[in-house]
């Protein structure tokens, strides 16, 4: 679903606030030059990335989905979530990091007591 007057679903950021941009050339120039990264967490070959998409991915169902978090192990996608606001994207990134980098219990080795 796009906001009224934005049938193309194109957005740019004003600070952390998505703003409709109906002009394709203005949107494309902004998109090419903008830092769209909300957050990036990398440990070894595991990466969680959250970005501003610039296009509405809601497919007409609910508010515009303009941010996306994806988690990768190597080149494999292991998780994805989308959000409407920067604040939701930051919170979603933190949840994904907690889930992907969840500590695993370490089995205790047997004591070498004689």
N, CA, C and O atoms as CSV, one atom per row, in Angstrom:
chain,resi,resn,atom,element,x,y,z
A,1,UNK,N,N,0.850,-1.170,0.000
A,1,UNK,CA,C,0.000,0.000,0.000
A,1,UNK,C,C,0.896,1.233,0.000
A,1,UNK,O,O,1.799,1.353,0.828
A,2,UNK,N,N,0.650,2.120,-0.904
A,2,UNK,CA,C,1.415,3.352,-0.944
A,2,UNK,C,C,0.600,4.466,-0.306
A,2,UNK,O,O,-0.627,4.394,-0.233
A,3,UNK,N,N,1.288,5.480,0.146
A,3,UNK,CA,C,0.585,6.614,0.716
A,3,UNK,C,C,-0.156,7.359,-0.380
A,3,UNK,O,O,0.259,7.302,-1.537
A,4,UNK,N,N,-1.251,8.063,-0.053
A,4,UNK,CA,C,-1.978,8.816,-1.074
A,4,UNK,C,C,-1.035,9.761,-1.805
A,4,UNK,O,O,-0.218,10.447,-1.191
A,5,UNK,N,N,-1.164,9.783,-3.127
A,5,UNK,CA,C,-0.338,10.666,-3.933
A,5,UNK,C,C,1.016,10.062,-4.282
A,5,UNK,O,O,1.826,10.714,-4.941
A,6,UNK,N,N,1.277,8.833,-3.854
A,6,UNK,CA,C,2.558,8.188,-4.159
A,6,UNK,C,C,2.291,6.820,-4.770
A,6,UNK,O,O,2.641,5.791,-4.192
A,7,UNK,N,N,1.671,6.819,-5.939
A,7,UNK,CA,C,1.283,5.577,-6.589
A,7,UNK,C,C,2.474,4.694,-6.949
A,7,UNK,O,O,2.303,3.497,-7.181
A,8,UNK,N,N,3.682,5.267,-7.001
A,8,UNK,CA,C,4.856,4.491,-7.375
A,8,UNK,C,C,5.530,3.838,-6.180
A,8,UNK,O,O,6.347,2.937,-6.365
A,9,UNK,N,N,5.220,4.258,-4.964
A,9,UNK,CA,C,5.794,3.657,-3.772
A,9,UNK,C,C,7.262,3.960,-3.551
A,9,UNK,O,O,7.957,3.175,-2.908
A,10,UNK,N,N,7.759,5.088,-4.072
A,10,UNK,CA,C,9.159,5.465,-3.912
A,10,UNK,C,C,9.316,6.400,-2.716
A,10,UNK,O,O,8.523,7.322,-2.526
A,11,UNK,N,N,10.364,6.146,-1.904
A,11,UNK,CA,C,10.614,6.951,-0.709
A,11,UNK,C,C,12.098,7.256,-0.595
A,11,UNK,O,O,12.945,6.491,-1.057
A,12,UNK,N,N,12.395,8.390,0.030
A,12,UNK,CA,C,13.751,8.734,0.430
A,12,UNK,C,C,13.712,8.992,1.932
A,12,UNK,O,O,12.638,9.038,2.531
A,13,UNK,N,N,14.877,9.160,2.535
A,13,UNK,CA,C,14.933,9.455,3.961
A,13,UNK,C,C,15.254,10.922,4.196
A,13,UNK,O,O,16.142,11.488,3.558
A,14,UNK,N,N,14.520,11.528,5.118
A,14,UNK,CA,C,14.848,12.843,5.646
A,14,UNK,C,C,15.293,12.573,7.079
A,14,UNK,O,O,14.466,12.460,7.984
A,15,UNK,N,N,16.604,12.471,7.274
A,15,UNK,CA,C,17.107,11.982,8.558
A,15,UNK,C,C,16.762,10.508,8.652
A,15,UNK,O,O,17.251,9.705,7.856
A,16,UNK,N,N,15.929,10.142,9.611
A,16,UNK,CA,C,15.479,8.762,9.755
A,16,UNK,C,C,14.020,8.591,9.350
A,16,UNK,O,O,13.435,7.527,9.552
A,17,UNK,N,N,13.431,9.645,8.775
A,17,UNK,CA,C,12.012,9.626,8.426
A,17,UNK,C,C,11.806,9.389,6.938
A,17,UNK,O,O,12.311,10.162,6.124
A,18,UNK,N,N,11.072,8.332,6.555
A,18,UNK,CA,C,10.758,8.118,5.141
A,18,UNK,C,C,9.832,9.212,4.619
A,18,UNK,O,O,8.864,9.597,5.275
A,19,UNK,N,N,10.150,9.700,3.426
A,19,UNK,CA,C,9.366,10.754,2.781
A,19,UNK,C,C,9.067,10.299,1.354
A,19,UNK,O,O,9.945,9.798,0.652
A,20,UNK,N,N,7.819,10.481,0.940
A,20,UNK,CA,C,7.434,10.133,-0.420
A,20,UNK,C,C,8.282,10.923,-1.417
A,20,UNK,O,O,8.573,12.099,-1.197
A,21,UNK,N,N,8.674,10.273,-2.510
A,21,UNK,CA,C,9.376,10.973,-3.585
A,21,UNK,C,C,8.792,10.527,-4.921
A,21,UNK,O,O,9.194,9.499,-5.465
A,22,UNK,N,N,7.841,11.299,-5.449
A,22,UNK,CA,C,7.177,10.901,-6.687
A,22,UNK,C,C,8.050,11.054,-7.940
A,22,UNK,O,O,7.790,10.409,-8.956
A,23,UNK,N,N,9.090,11.907,-7.871
A,23,UNK,CA,C,9.917,12.140,-9.055
A,23,UNK,C,C,10.982,11.047,-9.170
A,23,UNK,O,O,11.829,10.905,-8.289
A,24,UNK,N,N,10.934,10.279,-10.257
A,24,UNK,CA,C,11.834,9.143,-10.433
A,24,UNK,C,C,13.302,9.567,-10.456
A,24,UNK,O,O,14.129,8.908,-9.827
A,25,UNK,N,N,13.648,10.637,-11.154
A,25,UNK,CA,C,15.038,11.076,-11.242
A,25,UNK,C,C,15.569,11.512,-9.878
A,25,UNK,O,O,16.682,11.147,-9.500
A,26,UNK,N,N,14.781,12.287,-9.142
A,26,UNK,CA,C,15.188,12.709,-7.790
A,26,UNK,C,C,15.394,11.503,-6.898
A,26,UNK,O,O,16.381,11.421,-6.168
A,27,UNK,N,N,14.444,10.552,-6.959
A,27,UNK,CA,C,14.554,9.336,-6.146
A,27,UNK,C,C,15.800,8.542,-6.522
A,27,UNK,O,O,16.534,8.096,-5.641
A,28,UNK,N,N,16.049,8.359,-7.812
A,28,UNK,CA,C,17.186,7.567,-8.274
A,28,UNK,C,C,18.512,8.198,-7.863
A,28,UNK,O,O,19.431,7.490,-7.450
A,29,UNK,N,N,18.622,9.507,-7.971
A,29,UNK,CA,C,19.849,10.192,-7.563
A,29,UNK,C,C,20.071,10.036,-6.064
A,29,UNK,O,O,21.185,9.748,-5.625
A,30,UNK,N,N,19.012,10.225,-5.279
A,30,UNK,CA,C,19.128,10.057,-3.833
A,30,UNK,C,C,19.537,8.617,-3.506
A,30,UNK,O,O,20.437,8.385,-2.698
A,31,UNK,N,N,18.867,7.661,-4.140
A,31,UNK,CA,C,19.112,6.241,-3.867
A,31,UNK,C,C,20.558,5.855,-4.168
A,31,UNK,O,O,21.163,5.080,-3.427
A,32,UNK,N,N,21.102,6.388,-5.240
A,32,UNK,CA,C,22.472,6.078,-5.650
A,32,UNK,C,C,23.509,6.612,-4.660
A,32,UNK,O,O,24.545,5.981,-4.454
A,33,UNK,N,N,23.243,7.752,-4.056
A,33,UNK,CA,C,24.230,8.422,-3.214
A,33,UNK,C,C,24.014,8.237,-1.710
A,33,UNK,O,O,24.937,8.470,-0.929
A,34,UNK,N,N,22.846,7.833,-1.301
A,34,UNK,CA,C,22.487,7.796,0.126
A,34,UNK,C,C,23.127,6.624,0.863
A,34,UNK,O,O,23.361,5.557,0.294
A,35,UNK,N,N,23.400,6.852,2.130
A,35,UNK,CA,C,23.794,5.767,3.030
A,35,UNK,C,C,22.492,5.214,3.602
A,35,UNK,O,O,21.879,5.837,4.468
A,36,UNK,N,N,22.071,4.054,3.123
A,36,UNK,CA,C,20.783,3.485,3.511
A,36,UNK,C,C,20.903,2.463,4.632
A,36,UNK,O,O,19.918,1.821,4.997
A,37,UNK,N,N,22.110,2.307,5.181
A,37,UNK,CA,C,22.347,1.314,6.223
A,37,UNK,C,C,21.794,1.788,7.567
A,37,UNK,O,O,22.144,2.867,8.047
A,38,UNK,N,N,20.940,0.984,8.160
A,38,UNK,CA,C,20.430,1.242,9.509
A,38,UNK,C,C,21.389,0.620,10.520
A,38,UNK,O,O,21.765,1.262,11.501
A,39,UNK,N,N,21.784,-0.637,10.278
A,39,UNK,CA,C,22.701,-1.336,11.183
A,39,UNK,C,C,23.314,-2.526,10.462
A,39,UNK,O,O,22.710,-3.104,9.558
A,40,UNK,N,N,24.536,-2.883,10.882
A,40,UNK,CA,C,25.235,-4.034,10.317
A,40,UNK,C,C,26.020,-4.705,11.444
A,40,UNK,O,O,26.798,-4.057,12.143
A,41,UNK,N,N,25.806,-6.014,11.610
A,41,UNK,CA,C,26.512,-6.783,12.626
A,41,UNK,C,C,27.133,-7.992,11.944
A,41,UNK,O,O,26.442,-8.765,11.280
A,42,UNK,N,N,28.460,-8.152,12.113
A,42,UNK,CA,C,29.174,-9.252,11.474
A,42,UNK,C,C,30.026,-9.961,12.521
A,42,UNK,O,O,30.734,-9.326,13.302
A,43,UNK,N,N,29.942,-11.288,12.521
A,43,UNK,CA,C,30.816,-12.131,13.344
A,43,UNK,C,C,31.170,-13.341,12.501
A,43,UNK,O,O,30.312,-14.167,12.193
A,44,UNK,N,N,32.438,-13.441,12.129
A,44,UNK,CA,C,32.860,-14.543,11.272
A,44,UNK,C,C,32.124,-14.499,9.950
A,44,UNK,O,O,32.093,-13.460,9.291
A,45,UNK,N,N,31.523,-15.627,9.549
A,45,UNK,CA,C,30.791,-15.661,8.279
A,45,UNK,C,C,29.298,-15.410,8.466
A,45,UNK,O,O,28.505,-15.661,7.559
A,46,UNK,N,N,28.914,-14.912,9.651
A,46,UNK,CA,C,27.508,-14.592,9.930
A,46,UNK,C,C,27.340,-13.073,9.879
A,46,UNK,O,O,28.106,-12.328,10.491
A,47,UNK,N,N,26.318,-12.631,9.133
A,47,UNK,CA,C,26.098,-11.198,8.947
A,47,UNK,C,C,24.616,-10.889,9.088
A,47,UNK,O,O,23.773,-11.588,8.527
A,48,UNK,N,N,24.299,-9.837,9.841
A,48,UNK,CA,C,22.935,-9.314,9.943
A,48,UNK,C,C,22.975,-7.880,9.444
A,48,UNK,O,O,23.722,-7.051,9.964
A,49,UNK,N,N,22.172,-7.597,8.442
A,49,UNK,CA,C,22.168,-6.295,7.788
A,49,UNK,C,C,20.762,-5.721,7.781
A,49,UNK,O,O,19.807,-6.415,7.431
A,50,UNK,N,N,20.630,-4.452,8.166
A,50,UNK,CA,C,19.337,-3.771,8.123
A,50,UNK,C,C,19.502,-2.509,7.293
A,50,UNK,O,O,20.371,-1.682,7.567
A,51,UNK,N,N,18.653,-2.369,6.266
A,51,UNK,CA,C,18.755,-1.240,5.343
A,51,UNK,C,C,17.391,-0.605,5.076
A,51,UNK,O,O,16.343,-1.199,5.330
A,52,UNK,N,N,17.442,0.621,4.557
A,52,UNK,CA,C,16.263,1.302,4.028
A,52,UNK,C,C,16.138,0.881,2.569
A,52,UNK,O,O,17.081,1.057,1.799
A,53,UNK,N,N,14.996,0.331,2.176
A,53,UNK,CA,C,14.800,-0.198,0.833
A,53,UNK,C,C,14.518,0.883,-0.208
A,53,UNK,O,O,14.931,0.746,-1.360
A,54,UNK,N,N,13.824,1.955,0.176
A,54,UNK,CA,C,13.483,3.013,-0.766
A,54,UNK,C,C,12.234,2.738,-1.580
A,54,UNK,O,O,11.726,3.632,-2.255
A,55,UNK,N,N,11.738,1.524,-1.527
A,55,UNK,CA,C,10.513,1.139,-2.232
A,55,UNK,C,C,9.593,0.421,-1.255
A,55,UNK,O,O,10.051,-0.304,-0.372
A,56,UNK,N,N,8.303,0.628,-1.421
A,56,UNK,CA,C,7.305,-0.016,-0.563
A,56,UNK,C,C,7.180,-1.489,-0.944
A,56,UNK,O,O,6.841,-1.809,-2.084
A,57,UNK,N,N,7.451,-2.382,0.000
A,57,UNK,CA,C,7.360,-3.822,-0.224
A,57,UNK,C,C,6.137,-4.445,0.464
A,57,UNK,O,O,6.119,-5.651,0.713
A,58,UNK,N,N,5.116,-3.635,0.773
A,58,UNK,CA,C,3.934,-4.163,1.458
A,58,UNK,C,C,2.976,-4.900,0.519
A,58,UNK,O,O,2.088,-5.621,0.973
A,59,UNK,N,N,3.157,-4.717,-0.782
A,59,UNK,CA,C,2.280,-5.337,-1.780
A,59,UNK,C,C,0.814,-4.986,-1.549
A,59,UNK,O,O,-0.077,-5.795,-1.807
A,60,UNK,N,N,0.577,-3.776,-1.063
A,60,UNK,CA,C,-0.789,-3.310,-0.874
A,60,UNK,C,C,-1.465,-3.807,0.382
A,60,UNK,O,O,-2.667,-3.603,0.553
A,61,UNK,N,N,-0.719,-4.459,1.273
A,61,UNK,CA,C,-1.290,-4.999,2.507
A,61,UNK,C,C,-0.724,-4.253,3.705
A,61,UNK,O,O,0.360,-4.586,4.186
A,62,UNK,N,N,-1.438,-3.258,4.189
A,62,UNK,CA,C,-1.000,-2.521,5.368
A,62,UNK,C,C,-0.096,-1.353,5.033
A,62,UNK,O,O,0.000,-0.933,3.880
A,63,UNK,N,N,0.569,-0.831,6.062
A,63,UNK,CA,C,1.420,0.342,5.863
A,63,UNK,C,C,2.645,-0.008,5.016
A,63,UNK,O,O,3.007,-1.180,4.909
A,64,UNK,N,N,3.279,0.992,4.418
A,64,UNK,CA,C,4.468,0.730,3.597
A,64,UNK,C,C,5.557,0.004,4.391
A,64,UNK,O,O,5.844,0.360,5.534
A,65,UNK,N,N,6.143,-0.992,3.788
A,65,UNK,CA,C,7.283,-1.704,4.376
A,65,UNK,C,C,8.532,-1.216,3.648
A,65,UNK,O,O,8.768,-1.566,2.491
A,66,UNK,N,N,9.325,-0.404,4.341
A,66,UNK,CA,C,10.412,0.334,3.700
A,66,UNK,C,C,11.795,-0.039,4.197
A,66,UNK,O,O,12.793,0.404,3.628
A,67,UNK,N,N,11.879,-0.844,5.246
A,67,UNK,CA,C,13.154,-1.259,5.833
A,67,UNK,C,C,13.188,-2.779,5.873
A,67,UNK,O,O,12.151,-3.436,5.963
A,68,UNK,N,N,14.402,-3.329,5.805
A,68,UNK,CA,C,14.523,-4.782,5.797
A,68,UNK,C,C,15.768,-5.224,6.560
A,68,UNK,O,O,16.844,-4.645,6.411
A,69,UNK,N,N,15.602,-6.257,7.378
A,69,UNK,CA,C,16.713,-6.930,8.036
A,69,UNK,C,C,16.853,-8.302,7.406
A,69,UNK,O,O,15.875,-9.032,7.245
A,70,UNK,N,N,18.096,-8.646,7.049
A,70,UNK,CA,C,18.378,-9.988,6.535
A,70,UNK,C,C,19.575,-10.542,7.285
A,70,UNK,O,O,20.515,-9.820,7.616
A,71,UNK,N,N,19.518,-11.836,7.546
A,71,UNK,CA,C,20.625,-12.532,8.193
A,71,UNK,C,C,21.179,-13.560,7.216
A,71,UNK,O,O,20.428,-14.254,6.530
A,72,UNK,N,N,22.512,-13.644,7.164
A,72,UNK,CA,C,23.191,-14.556,6.257
A,72,UNK,C,C,24.245,-15.356,7.015
A,72,UNK,O,O,24.925,-14.832,7.897
A,73,UNK,N,N,24.365,-16.614,6.662
A,73,UNK,CA,C,25.501,-17.431,7.077
A,73,UNK,C,C,26.195,-17.790,5.771
A,73,UNK,O,O,25.645,-18.516,4.942
A,74,UNK,N,N,27.410,-17.274,5.595
A,74,UNK,CA,C,28.058,-17.399,4.297
A,74,UNK,C,C,27.217,-16.645,3.281
A,74,UNK,O,O,26.982,-15.446,3.436
A,75,UNK,N,N,26.763,-17.335,2.243
A,75,UNK,CA,C,25.912,-16.701,1.231
A,75,UNK,C,C,24.447,-17.107,1.374
A,75,UNK,O,O,23.609,-16.696,0.571
A,76,UNK,N,N,24.135,-17.911,2.392
A,76,UNK,CA,C,22.764,-18.398,2.574
A,76,UNK,C,C,21.951,-17.431,3.434
A,76,UNK,O,O,22.388,-17.025,4.511
A,77,UNK,N,N,20.776,-17.072,2.951
A,77,UNK,CA,C,19.834,-16.227,3.685
A,77,UNK,C,C,19.167,-17.095,4.755
A,77,UNK,O,O,18.547,-18.111,4.438
A,78,UNK,N,N,19.297,-16.689,6.032
A,78,UNK,CA,C,18.715,-17.492,7.118
A,78,UNK,C,C,17.615,-16.756,7.876
A,78,UNK,O,O,17.091,-17.276,8.861
A,79,UNK,N,N,17.263,-15.568,7.435
A,79,UNK,CA,C,16.184,-14.846,8.093
A,79,UNK,C,C,15.945,-13.495,7.458
A,79,UNK,O,O,16.869,-12.862,6.950
A,80,UNK,N,N,14.679,-13.053,7.491
A,80,UNK,CA,C,14.329,-11.760,6.899
A,80,UNK,C,C,13.103,-11.197,7.601
A,80,UNK,O,O,12.163,-11.929,7.911
A,81,UNK,N,N,13.119,-9.882,7.849
A,81,UNK,CA,C,11.960,-9.175,8.392
A,81,UNK,C,C,11.895,-7.802,7.738
A,81,UNK,O,O,12.922,-7.252,7.339
A,82,UNK,N,N,10.691,-7.247,7.627
A,82,UNK,CA,C,10.509,-5.907,7.053
A,82,UNK,C,C,9.713,-5.040,8.011
A,82,UNK,O,O,8.924,-5.540,8.814
A,83,UNK,N,N,9.934,-3.708,7.914
A,83,UNK,CA,C,9.351,-2.746,8.852
A,83,UNK,C,C,8.953,-1.461,8.127
A,83,UNK,O,O,9.346,-1.217,6.986
A,84,UNK,N,N,8.166,-0.656,8.825
A,84,UNK,CA,C,7.700,0.618,8.271
A,84,UNK,C,C,8.540,1.813,8.704
A,84,UNK,O,O,8.621,2.803,7.976
A,85,UNK,N,N,9.168,1.739,9.880
A,85,UNK,CA,C,9.880,2.902,10.407
A,85,UNK,C,C,11.324,2.545,10.773
A,85,UNK,O,O,11.672,1.375,10.930
A,86,UNK,N,N,12.153,3.586,10.903
A,86,UNK,CA,C,13.549,3.412,11.313
A,86,UNK,C,C,13.615,2.764,12.701
A,86,UNK,O,O,14.406,1.848,12.926
A,87,UNK,N,N,12.776,3.246,13.630
A,87,UNK,CA,C,12.788,2.694,14.991
A,87,UNK,C,C,12.433,1.210,14.983
A,87,UNK,O,O,13.067,0.425,15.689
A,88,UNK,N,N,11.441,0.814,14.205
A,88,UNK,CA,C,11.088,-0.605,14.087
A,88,UNK,C,C,12.254,-1.391,13.496
A,88,UNK,O,O,12.522,-2.517,13.918
A,89,UNK,N,N,12.945,-0.807,12.529
A,89,UNK,CA,C,14.085,-1.472,11.894
A,89,UNK,C,C,15.226,-1.682,12.891
A,89,UNK,O,O,15.847,-2.744,12.910
A,90,UNK,N,N,15.501,-0.674,13.714
A,90,UNK,CA,C,16.553,-0.820,14.737
A,90,UNK,C,C,16.192,-1.926,15.728
A,90,UNK,O,O,17.033,-2.755,16.078
A,91,UNK,N,N,14.949,-1.933,16.172
A,91,UNK,CA,C,14.499,-2.963,17.115
A,91,UNK,C,C,14.523,-4.345,16.463
A,91,UNK,O,O,14.914,-5.328,17.093
A,92,UNK,N,N,14.106,-4.414,15.208
A,92,UNK,CA,C,14.125,-5.685,14.485
A,92,UNK,C,C,15.541,-6.201,14.280
A,92,UNK,O,O,15.787,-7.405,14.366
A,93,UNK,N,N,16.468,-5.295,14.010
A,93,UNK,CA,C,17.875,-5.685,13.860
A,93,UNK,C,C,18.378,-6.302,15.166
A,93,UNK,O,O,19.025,-7.350,15.157
A,94,UNK,N,N,18.079,-5.652,16.271
A,94,UNK,CA,C,18.519,-6.162,17.581
A,94,UNK,C,C,17.924,-7.543,17.853
A,94,UNK,O,O,18.618,-8.422,18.363
A,95,UNK,N,N,16.645,-7.743,17.519
A,95,UNK,CA,C,16.017,-9.065,17.717
A,95,UNK,C,C,16.689,-10.128,16.857
A,95,UNK,O,O,16.942,-11.242,17.316
A,96,UNK,N,N,16.977,-9.773,15.598
A,96,UNK,CA,C,17.599,-10.737,14.683
A,96,UNK,C,C,19.010,-11.082,15.161
A,96,UNK,O,O,19.410,-12.246,15.121
A,97,UNK,N,N,19.760,-10.087,15.610
A,97,UNK,CA,C,21.109,-10.336,16.130
A,97,UNK,C,C,21.034,-11.275,17.332
A,97,UNK,O,O,21.816,-12.219,17.435
A,98,UNK,N,N,20.098,-11.015,18.232
A,98,UNK,CA,C,19.949,-11.869,19.416
A,98,UNK,C,C,19.592,-13.298,19.017
A,98,UNK,O,O,20.061,-14.255,19.633
A,99,UNK,N,N,18.764,-13.439,17.990
A,99,UNK,CA,C,18.349,-14.773,17.550
A,99,UNK,C,C,19.482,-15.492,16.808
A,99,UNK,O,O,19.739,-16.669,17.061
A,100,UNK,N,N,20.150,-14.798,15.904
A,100,UNK,CA,C,21.184,-15.425,15.070
A,100,UNK,C,C,22.449,-15.713,15.865
A,100,UNK,O,O,23.089,-16.746,15.668
A,101,UNK,N,N,22.808,-14.805,16.758
A,101,UNK,CA,C,24.032,-14.973,17.538
A,101,UNK,C,C,23.747,-15.519,18.935
A,101,UNK,O,O,24.538,-15.323,19.858
A,102,UNK,N,N,22.619,-16.202,19.086
A,102,UNK,CA,C,22.228,-16.771,20.375
A,102,UNK,C,C,23.313,-17.727,20.859
A,102,UNK,O,O,23.715,-18.636,20.133
A,103,UNK,N,N,23.784,-17.522,22.080
A,103,UNK,CA,C,24.837,-18.413,22.580
A,103,UNK,C,C,24.330,-19.852,22.700
A,103,UNK,O,O,23.184,-20.098,23.077
A,104,UNK,N,N,25.191,-20.766,22.377
A,104,UNK,CA,C,24.838,-22.179,22.519
A,104,UNK,C,C,25.555,-22.727,23.742
A,104,UNK,O,O,26.695,-22.351,24.017
A,105,UNK,N,N,24.895,-23.610,24.475
A,105,UNK,CA,C,25.544,-24.159,25.675
A,105,UNK,C,C,26.773,-24.972,25.287
A,105,UNK,O,O,26.774,-25.690,24.287
A,106,UNK,N,N,27.793,-24.847,26.081
A,106,UNK,CA,C,29.016,-25.618,25.868
A,106,UNK,C,C,28.971,-26.823,26.806
A,106,UNK,O,O,28.764,-26.691,28.012
A,107,UNK,N,N,29.167,-27.971,26.228
A,107,UNK,CA,C,29.146,-29.182,27.035
A,107,UNK,C,C,30.415,-29.236,27.875
A,107,UNK,O,O,31.512,-28.981,27.378
A,108,UNK,N,N,30.259,-29.563,29.121
A,108,UNK,CA,C,31.407,-29.680,30.004
A,108,UNK,C,C,32.170,-30.965,29.688
A,108,UNK,O,O,31.588,-32.035,29.511
A,109,UNK,N,N,33.469,-30.822,29.625
A,109,UNK,CA,C,34.301,-31.994,29.417
A,109,UNK,C,C,34.401,-32.758,30.724
A,109,UNK,O,O,34.371,-32.156,31.797
A,110,UNK,N,N,34.520,-34.072,30.649
A,110,UNK,CA,C,34.636,-34.866,31.883
A,110,UNK,C,C,35.890,-34.466,32.655
A,110,UNK,O,O,36.927,-34.136,32.080
A,111,UNK,N,N,35.756,-34.508,33.965
A,111,UNK,CA,C,36.887,-34.208,34.843
A,111,UNK,C,C,37.930,-35.310,34.710
A,111,UNK,O,O,37.576,-36.484,34.603
A,112,UNK,N,N,39.186,-34.955,34.714
A,112,UNK,CA,C,40.246,-35.975,34.621
A,112,UNK,C,C,40.698,-36.411,36.018
A,112,UNK,O,O,41.862,-36.752,36.229
A,113,UNK,N,N,39.792,-36.393,36.929
A,113,UNK,CA,C,40.117,-36.812,38.313
A,113,UNK,C,C,40.465,-38.289,38.333
A,113,UNK,O,O,39.833,-39.094,37.650
A,114,UNK,N,N,41.460,-38.636,39.107
A,114,UNK,CA,C,41.867,-40.037,39.197
A,114,UNK,C,C,41.301,-40.713,40.410
A,114,UNK,O,O,41.551,-41.898,40.630
